[in-house]
Amino acid sequence: MLSPGAAGATETPFEFRLRNDHGYRLAVQPHARCRAFVCGVPAFTTGAEGHDWGGSVVVVVATDPIDELASLFLFLAETDFAGYSPLYENLARSVAADREMLGFIAGAASPNTRRGRIPVLFFAAVHDATLAVPDSDLAVIYRGDSDGDPHEALVRFVDEQQDLLTETMRTRSVQTNEVGRSAVLLPALVVAAAGRTSVALVEVGPSAGVNLYLDRYHITYERDGASLAEVGSPESPVHLRCSLRGDALPGLGPVPDVVTRSGIDLAPLDATDPRQRRWLNACIWPGQPQRTAALNAALDVVADGGPDLVRGDAVAGLAPRVSLVANDQFPVVVSTWALAYLSASEREDLLSQLDAIGAQRDLALITFEEPRFTPWIPAPDPADDQREGDGTLTALGLRTWRGGRVTSSLLGYAHPHGRWLRWLRPAVP
Ligand SMILES: C[S@@+](CC[C@H](N)C(=O)[O-])C[C@H]1O[C@@H](n2cnc3c(N)ncnc32)[C@H](O)[C@@H]1O
């Protein structure tokens, strides 16, 4: 057990406490003010206090919450934004150095969000406000129509729009519905169906539900910039591209018919509602017109299809949704970037509920999540050359229940938005 103040805390403005009952070690980079790494993963990405960490409780107490918030912005700048969103990388760095702005953000977000999520919530709230005030200087910069200084424009905009931003940050949460993930999910669905011609999809945390329509999109899989395979109708309004890495190629068909599309979300978004669509657009980063175009085309597909989305907590409501799937249908539960919002015990609870259902009927669970949120998927730390590229590494996992037999396998690693996929042959098909 490490005690408060151990592990070099005196070199930083923070105090770290770590209950080290699973052998986790805490290391502090000597010259970085705000970096704590647990098993090589930055602790601050999880939000700071009392965070469940795979069975151990990590407590990180910052003596200065503004410094801590600054570290979160810097972390995003270096990991998720670098090389992918130059505008947000630039702004995240400048916000991290602006204590007045950080003070406003910390106050505006409270008490809505876990601290680890404040920076992305702030960026989404600002983007949302620029969509509401399209002639503001910041909106013009966000659209790429001006090369003015984004930080100066942000400072002015935040000053003018404080009330709107505060209201948004207190009432909304980040619900990015990333249709690019469909390109990663599709080969997983082919494996999960295991030759069945039809499936019933049930999504955990679907947001508006764009990934429930993965079979309706035209997806081009590429390698080194050259097209390798295309799936779906070229007539689809949604066109996705996914770059394949590594040697193994995923099977891309036959794609089973999707007979029902349902989901449970704490706050399902309605693809037919202009205000909710604006929030979904705000969750996309500015300067990424392909993502915006794909999202809006996919929302039109969803609006046309009308998925069966219910409001509720997946821990209480997922099992009843799965039970609604007719006995002659094969339920495939899908979770993409949703399990992070559950505690470790809630994730365990969810899995045991699915285990109980799987003991009675055949079932599959596809997860596309950070590996630490799906501990049942054997996901060895990828070699450095598999970490290449941008974004938080995301594991594509499959758990199946067939005739009462349970199997879990890692299908691959991918970019969190599906820009690339490294397919790994499943241990058991
Ligand atoms: C980051 S979004 C991801 C949306 C979608 N899965 C995707 O990948 O595009 C996470 C979603 O999970 C939902 N969510 C969070 N906690 C939940 C819970 N306990 N039960 C159901 N949904 C939840 C949120 O409301 C949000 O819509």
The ligand as an SDF file (V2000), in Angstrom:
LIG
                    3D

 27 29  0  0  0  0  0  0  0  0999 V2000
  -19.8680    8.3260  -25.9040 C   0  0  0  0  0  0  0  0  0  0  0  0
  -21.5170    7.9210  -26.2360 S   0  0  0  0  0  0  0  0  0  0  0  0
  -21.3130    6.6150  -27.4210 C   0  0  0  0  0  0  0  0  0  0  0  0
  -22.5260    6.4360  -28.2780 C   0  0  0  0  0  0  0  0  0  0  0  0
  -22.4790    5.2640  -29.2510 C   0  0  0  0  0  0  0  0  0  0  0  0
  -22.3820    4.0110  -28.5350 N   0  0  0  0  0  0  0  0  0  0  0  0
  -21.3450    5.3890  -30.2360 C   0  0  0  0  0  0  0  0  0  0  0  0
  -20.3440    4.6730  -30.0700 O   0  0  0  0  0  0  0  0  0  0  0  0
  -21.4340    6.1570  -31.1890 O   0  0  0  0  0  0  0  0  0  0  0  0
  -22.0050    7.0110  -24.7640 C   0  0  0  0  0  0  0  0  0  0  0  0
  -23.4950    6.7890  -24.6680 C   0  0  0  0  0  0  0  0  0  0  0  0
  -23.7430    5.9140  -23.5560 O   0  0  0  0  0  0  0  0  0  0  0  0
  -24.8860    6.3850  -22.8690 C   0  0  0  0  0  0  0  0  0  0  0  0
  -24.8400    5.8710  -21.4950 N   0  0  0  0  0  0  0  0  0  0  0  0
  -23.9740    6.2270  -20.5210 C   0  0  0  0  0  0  0  0  0  0  0  0
  -24.2410    5.5370  -19.3980 N   0  0  0  0  0  0  0  0  0  0  0  0
  -25.2740    4.7060  -19.6650 C   0  0  0  0  0  0  0  0  0  0  0  0
  -26.0140    3.7430  -18.9210 C   0  0  0  0  0  0  0  0  0  0  0  0
  -25.7370    3.4890  -17.6280 N   0  0  0  0  0  0  0  0  0  0  0  0
  -27.0330    3.0830  -19.5140 N   0  0  0  0  0  0  0  0  0  0  0  0
  -27.3390    3.3470  -20.8220 C   0  0  0  0  0  0  0  0  0  0  0  0
  -26.6830    4.2570  -21.5650 N   0  0  0  0  0  0  0  0  0  0  0  0
  -25.6590    4.9320  -21.0160 C   0  0  0  0  0  0  0  0  0  0  0  0
  -24.7890    7.8900  -22.9850 C   0  0  0  0  0  0  0  0  0  0  0  0
  -26.0470    8.5120  -22.7460 O   0  0  0  0  0  0  0  0  0  0  0  0
  -24.2950    8.0630  -24.4140 C   0  0  0  0  0  0  0  0  0  0  0  0
  -25.3540    8.1750  -25.3210 O   0  0  0  0  0  0  0  0  0  0  0  0
  1  2  1  0
  2  3  1  0
  2 10  1  0
  3  4  1  0
  4  5  1  0
  5  6  1  0
  5  7  1  0
  7  8  2  0
  7  9  1  0
 10 11  1  0
 11 12  1  0
 11 26  1  0
 12 13  1  0
 13 14  1  0
 13 24  1  0
 14 15  1  0
 14 23  1  0
 15 16  2  0
 16 17  1  0
 17 18  1  0
 17 23  2  0
 18 19  1  0
 18 20  2  0
 20 21  1  0
 21 22  2  0
 22 23  1  0
 24 25  1  0
 24 26  1  0
 26 27  1  0
M  CHG  2   2   1   9  -1
M  END
$$$$
